[in-house]
Amino acid sequence: MRGDRILGSPLWRGGAALLAGALPALAFPAPGLWWFAYVALVPLLLLIRSAGTGRRAALDSWLGGTGYMLAVHHWLMPSLHVFIVVLAALLGLLWAPWGLLVSRLLRGRVSGVRAVAAVTVVPCGWLMIETVRSWEGLGGPWGLLGASQWQVPPALRLASVGGVWLVSLLVVGVNTALALLFTAPSARVPAVVALVAGAVAVGAVWVWAPQPERAGTVRIAVVQPGVVEGPGSVQRRLARSEELTRSLAGRDLDLVVWGESSVGVDPARRPDVTARLAALSRLVGADVLVNVDARQTDGAGRTGIFKSAVLVGPQGLTGDRYDKMRLVPFGEYVPARSALGWATSMGKAAGEDRLRGTGPVTMAPPGAHGLRIGPLVCFESAFPDMSRRLTRDGALVLIAQSSTSSFQHGWAPGQHASLGALRAAENGRPMVHATLTGVSAVYGPQGQRLGAPLGTDTSGAAVYGVPLARGTTLYVRLGDWPLYGALGVLAAFCAFAGIRDVRPRERTAPSGAVAAVVPADAGSVGSARTAEEEPRKSAPQ
């Protein structure tokens, strides 16, 4: 009883919703409690279920979504300060309709049919939230619930069929079924059946989903100079990267990869820098993929600051260059700068907007015959469609160049590196996640981690034998079909619910009886008796 009174308080209930929404963040690195994702949503589902009205359910869900966004993006607080709370609250509004959906399907006595609808429709509603907030302008696909399963082999196999989206559907479906088990005795059988069906489906995918075949091995070195701060940091970072690369001489390499922003000048305008990089390539016997963060001119004649993956060979620049297409809001550009430019005075928002590339690029390092790589820059490794496009364009190895120097001591480096496992499994292509600072890691074609990663406290270089694969996964062939399927399920449910709500209900009388007719003025006229009533008995007045 006391607990009911506490939750009945708007203040306590709001705090409980924020906390319940934040719980799934523990399933991601650094805590890495991947198993917790399958129960983490249950408290929020139960809280929404207990809401007395639809308005309260929407409010609880909004606060839960705000808590979720704050938890998975908490590492941005040093850069955005209080503005991160505003952004989380705005994005949390995406959860309000989901709260109405949960309330409609879980509140009250849940029949078997409604239980089946709940474990199907509630995950689809969650997936629509992830789809909308994955738009680059709203922050991108960071903290997708399915991404918490990056180290679980059955989940990675599921990702090869339907991407991270299919894994999210599974995780939310399990949470919904468990919520029904805890609160709806009449729905326990359908909930158990749903859990068993999910386990069978995952097992079937594990056995029958096609996987790319092994096709040789390449040797790729990752150079991570680590954090270099203070005056002259750009020159000292370049010098440290050169020193580490020279230590790789004689290691029989096919490619050397540097992290994001490893070169702070445009090599095309600095022949001396190009000559130094070419000398390194000759020394180690492999091309070097560097990353330039500087004012440059692209192929279309635009001049500005680009973040570019640039390939350098023994003779100098090879002509292969990829300019980053999807920029980090506030970190690399300020949306609607004329209105939100004040954000640059509150944190580490970009003082000048970076320019965007015009399209994806695959590169064929001349020194590694037959190898074709698909570069991504930092944040872009979070977007499933970008790595899928590179795979369809012929990339045999996906490479993400990153730097997390601003968030070195938080959860961001580990979480960012973990995305490589998902991208590898989705596409059946190995993924190299090379960082200037942060966590560098390499994953095989099925998402398995290769060798030991380079941690946030490491300044060094490592060589990885990277297995290649041929053939493609179902996700590469079919694309984001779980998103379209979820949209179809929601459309069908809304249409059915709408028809049911607006359709006039026929009134039927009880069998063998004539409905009683109550006149408007019931005080002056008695109710009509039915045909089955006993005859009126006379009695003395």
N, C-alpha and C positions, 0 to 999 in steps of 0.2 A: 504494500500500500504506500509506504513512504517513497519507494522508488518511483511509483506512478506519479506521486505528487511532485517529485523532483523533475522528472521528465516533462511534467505538465507545465513547468515554468519555462517561459520563452527563452530566458537567458541560458538556463542549463541545457535545454533541448538544442539550442543553437550551437553551444559549445560541443555537445555530444555529436552533432552532425559534422562539425568541422573535424573533430578527432576521428570519427568513423571513416570519413572520406580520405583522411591522410594515411590510414593504416596500410593500403596496398603498396606504398612507397618502400616498405621494409622488404618487399620481395625483390627489389632491384639491387644491383650493386650500389654502395659497398656492403650493406648488411647481407644481401644475397640470399635471403630466406625464400627461395623460389617456391617451395611448397606452400608457403603462407598465402600466396596469391589465390589459392583455391578456396580459402575460407575468409579472406580479408574483407570481402564485400558483404558478408553476411550481416554484420552489425548495422551497416547502413541500410540494407534491405529491410531488416526488422524494424528499424527506426521509422522508415518511410511507411511501412505497413501499418504501424501503430498510429499514424497521423489521423486525426478525426475528420479532416476535410481535405479536399483536393488542393486547396490553397496552401495548407500546412505541409502537405506532401511535397508540393513543388518547392516550397521554401527550404524544407529539410534537404531535398536533393540538390538545390542550388548551393547551400552551405557545404554539403558533402563534396560537390564538385570543386568548390573553392579550396577546400582543404586538400583535395587531391592535387590540384594544380600547384598550390603552395609547397606541398611536400616534394613533388617530383622536380620542381624548379627552384628549390630553396637556395641552391648554390648561386643563383643570380642576384641574391639580395645585396652582396657587396657592390654590385655594379648598378643595380636599379633602385636600391633602397626601398622606400615606401611605395614606389611606383609598381613594384612587383605585386603588392597586395591589390592594387587597383586592377591590374591586368588579370590576376587570378579571379577576382570577383566578376569581372566582365566575361571571362571564358567560362566561369562556373555557371553562368546562366544557361549554357548549353545543356546542363543536367536537369533543368527544371521540367521540361516535357517528359524526360525519362522518369522523373519522380511521379508524375501523373500516371504514366504507364504502369509502374510498379504498384502504385496504390490500387489501381483498377484491377490488377490481376492477382494480387496477394492479399488484399484486405478482406476480412470477414471469413466466412466459411468457404473454402476453396474446393470446388468439385474436381473430379478427375479430368474432365475436359479443360477446365480452366488451368489446372496444373500443367497439362501438356502445352497449353498456349503460353503459360508463363515461362517455362524453360526454353521455349522457342523464341518468343517475341522480346522478352527482356534483354537477352544477349544481343539481339538485332538492334534494339534501341541504343544500347551502349556502343555498338559498332558505328552507328551513325554519328554519335558524339565524337568518336575518334576520327572519323572521316572528315568531319567539318573542321575540327581543330588542327588537323594535319596540314591544312592550307598554310603555305609559307607565311602569308601575311598575319596569321594568327599564332605564329610561333612554331609551326611545323610538328612533325610526328615524334615528339620527344615524350617518353614516358608512356607509350602505348602498353596496355596491360599485357598483351601477348609477348612483348619484348622481355618481360621478366623471366621467361622460360628459356633463355638463350643457352643454358648449359644442360638442358634436358633432352637427350637424344630423341625420344618419341615426339616431343614438341617440335624439334627441328625438322623431323621427317614430315610432320603435319604442315610446317611452313613451306616445304618443297611442293606441296599440293595447292595451298591457298594463301601462302604468304603469312606474315605476322597477323593478318586479319583473322584467319581461320583459328589461330591459336587464341586470340582474344575471345572469339566466340565460345571456344571450349571452356576457357577459364571462367567467364561470366555465367555460362550455362551450369557449371558445377556449383558455383556459389548460389545460384537461384534454386537449384534442386536441394541443396543443403538447408537453405532457408525454409523451404516447404517442409522438409523432414522435421525441423525443430518446432514449427508452429502450426502445421495443418495436418492433424491426424487423418483426415479424410483423403488427403492427397499423398500420403506416404508411399503407396504402391506405385503410382505414376512417377513419383520422384526417384524411387529406387530403380524403376525401369529405365528412366532417363539416364541415370548414372551408369547403369550397366551398358546401355546402348552407346553412350559416349566412349566407354572403355573398349567396347568391341570395335567401334569405328576407328579409334586410334590404333588398335591392334591390326586392323585390316590395312590401314595406310602403311603401317610399319612393314607389313609383309609384301604388299602388292604395288606400292607406289614406285614408279620407275625412277632410277637414280643414274646419273651420268657415269660412264665407264672411265677407269683410270687410263691416262694417256701421257705417261712420262712424268718427268720431274724437272723443275728449274730451281736454281739457287739464287735466292734474293736476300740482299743484305739491307738491314734497317739501321739508320744512323739517328741517334737521339742525343743531341748535345745537352739537353737539360736546361734548367732555368739559368739564364744569364741576364743580370740586371745591372743598372747603374750607367754611368757615362760610357759611351762607345759600345753599348751592348750589341748593336747590329754588327759591327766589325768583329767583335770578340766571339759572337755566336757563329759567324761565318768561319772564323779561324778554327774554332773548336770542331765544327762539322768537317772541315778539311782534315784536321788531325785524325779524327776518328776514321775517316774514309781511307786515309793512307795506311792505317793499321790493317785494312782488309786486303792489301796486296798479296797475291799468290793464293787466294782462297777459291779460285775457279768459279767466279760469279757470272750470272747472266744479267743482273740488274742491281743497282744500288738506289735506295729510296730515302730521300730526306723528308723532314716534316714540313708542316705549313709555315709560311713566312720565314723559311730558312735563309733566303736571300733578300736583302732589303733594298736592292737596286735593280734596275732593268739591265740584264746582261746584254741586250741588243744595243744599249747606249754606252755600255762599259766594256770595251774590248779586253781590258785587263782582267776583269772578273771572269769573262767567258774563257779567256786563256787559262786561268787557274782551274776552272771546272773541267776544261778539256784535258788538262794535264792529269787531273785525278782520274778521269775516265781511262786514259792510256795506262796509268799505273795499275789500276785494279783489273783492267781488261774487260770492262763492262760499261754500259751507258749509265748515266746518273740522272734520276728524276728529281729535280729540285722544285722548290715552290717559291715564287716571287711575289712579294707584297710591296708594290712600288708603283709610282706613276709611269704608265706605259701607253703605247699606242697600239690598238688592236688592228686586225685585218680590215676592219671597216673604216679605219681612219679616226676612231674615237680616242681621245686622250683623257686619261684620268687614272685613278688608283684601281688596279685590278689585282685580284688574287689568282695567280696562274700557276698551273703545273707545266713545267718546261723541261723538255728532254735535251740532255747534253751528251754528245758522243766524243770520241777521240779527236775529231776534227772541229769540234765546237758545237754550236746550236744546230740541231737536226731539222729545225723548222716545225717540230711538233709542239703545240702549245694548247692548253685548255684553260679557258677563263671561267672562274666560278660563276654559276648561274643563279643559285639560290642563296641569298644572303641572309645573315642572322639579323632579325629586327633589333634595332637599337645598337647592337654590337658592330654591325657593318653598314647600316643605314638607319635613318630615323624615318619611320612612316609619317607622311604628312608633316614634313619638317617645319613648314611655316606655322603649323599649329602646335606641334609637340617639340619644337626645338629646345624648349626650356629643359627637357629631360637631360640634355648634355651637361647642364650645370649641377645635376643632382647625383650623377654617377659616372660610369665610364662609357657612356653612349658615344657613338662615332661622331667625331667633329666634322667629318666630311664623308659623304656617301660614296661607297665603292660602286664601281660600274659592273654590270652583269655581262656574262658571256652570252653568246647567241645560240649555242647548241652543244650537245655532247660530242666528245672526240675520243676515238680509239687510236692508240699509238703502237707502232711496230718497231721496237728498239733494233737498230741495225746490227748490234753486237749479239743479239739473241735470236737466232734464225727460227722463224715460225712462231715466235711469241708475240701476242698482241695483248696490250694492257688497256684497261679502262679506268682513267683517273677520276677521282672525286675529291672535293676539298672540304674537309672538316664536317660541318653541319649536314652536308649533302649525303653522308652515309646513312642518315636517318630516314631518307626517302626511298621506299621500296621501288618506286617506278623508275628511278634514275639508274640503279644498278641493273634492273631488268632490261632497260633500253640498251645499256652498254653490252649486256650479254647477247641480246638479239643482234647487235651490230658486230658481233664476232669477238668480243673480249674474252680472253682465256684466263686472265687474272684481273681481279678488281683491286684497285689501290685507293685508299683514303689517306690523304695527308692532313694531319691535324695538329692543333696546339691548344692546350688548356692551361696556359700559364696563369691566367686570371683566376682559375678555380682549382689550383693545384692540390689544395689540401681538403677538398670536399669530396662529394660522391660522384661528381661529374666525370672525372677521367675514367674510372672503372666502368661507369654506365655507357660512356661513349664507345669505349673499346669493345664492350659486349655486343654492340650492334653489328660488328663485323661477322659474328657467328650467324646471325639471322640472315644477313645479306648473302653469305656464302651458301647457306642451306637453301634459301629461296631459289637461287639461280644455279646451283650445282657448279659453282666456280670458287676457287680459293680467294680469300680476301686478306689483303695486307693492310693493317691499320698502323701507319707510321706517324709518330708524333715528334714535334719539336720538344715539347714537354708533355708529361702526362703518362699514359700507359700505351706502349706499343705492343701489338699482338698480331699473330698470323693464324688464320683458320683454313682448314682444308675444305674440299668441295661439299662435304656433308655438315659443315659447321663445327667440326671438331678442332680444338685448339692444338696448334703445332708448336712444340717446344715451350720454353719458358718466356713469359712476357717480360718486357722492360718496364719496371715500375716507375712511379713518380719521382723516386729519389735517385734514379739511374741517369748517368751521363756515360753513354757507351754505344757500342755497335754490336749487332748480332746477325748471324747468317742462318737462314732457314731453308731446308729442302722442301719446296712447295710442290705437292702433287697436282698435276693438271688433269683435266677431265674433258671428255667429249660427250656430246648429247646434251639434252636440256631437260629441265624438270617440268612438271605439269604447270607450276606457277608461271614459268617463262612462256609456256604455250598458251595458257588460258587467261593469264592476267589476274586482275582484282575481282574475280567472280564472286567471292564471298560478300563484297560490298553490294553488288547488284542483287544478289540473292537476298541479303538482309533488307534492302530497300523494297524488294517485291513482297517479302513477308510483312513488313510494316504497312505497306499500302493495302494489302489484302485485309489485314487485321483492322485497320482504320475504316475501311469501307464496310466491313461486316459490322463493326461496332456502331458506325454511324447509322447504317440501315436499321439496326436493332433498336437504337435509341429513338429514332424519329418515327418508326412504324407504329401506327395506332394499335393498341392491344385490344384484342377482341374480348369482350366480357361474356362469359358463359355462366349460365345458372347451374346450381347443383342438380345432379340427376334426380328426376322424379319430383321436382319442386318448382314452384313458380316464384320468381324473385319477388321479394317484398318491395313495395313501392311506398316511399316515404314522401308525403306531400311537403311542400315548402314550408307551410305553417304547421309544423308538427305539434305545436302546443295546443291547437284547437281541433285537430283531426287525428284520430288514432291510426296506427299503422295497419295496412291491409294484411289480412291473414292469408296464409297459404292454403292450398287446396287440401293439404294433408292434416291441417289442424283439427283438433276435436271440435265438435259442435259446441257453440257457446252454452254454457250451463247457466240456468237461471238460478238466481240466489236472492234472498231477501236483501233489500237495501236498508 
